[in-house]
Amino acid sequence: MKPTVIEATKAIAVFQELTGRAGLRGRFADAVLMEMTGCTEDEANEALDDADDTGAIECGVSSRTGWLTDRGRAMLRSGILPAPPSILDRLIGGRS
């Protein structure tokens, strides 16, 4: 099932949090979103494009490497919880 715009926005936030940390190595927002929701790569990329279309994120070359807009940050502040630590652990440390 295709993730929601809110889930895609959370994935961008997690991606931004992980950027620059050891262990990220080629992981982009689509990989974060697939880990969070169990969706396919195509579904993840569609959801990230939807988040871009709604103004929750902006991107340059690819929505996989987008960043949060003020609207996206407001969506996350409106009570939506961040990704569970176990997802961050798997993405950073390769643990399952």
Secondary structure, DSSP 8 states (H G I E B T S, - for coil): ----HHHHHHHHHHHHHHTTSTT-TT--HHHHHHHHH---HHHHHHHHHHHHHTTSEE-SS-GGG-EE-HHHHHHHHTT-----HHHHHHHHH---
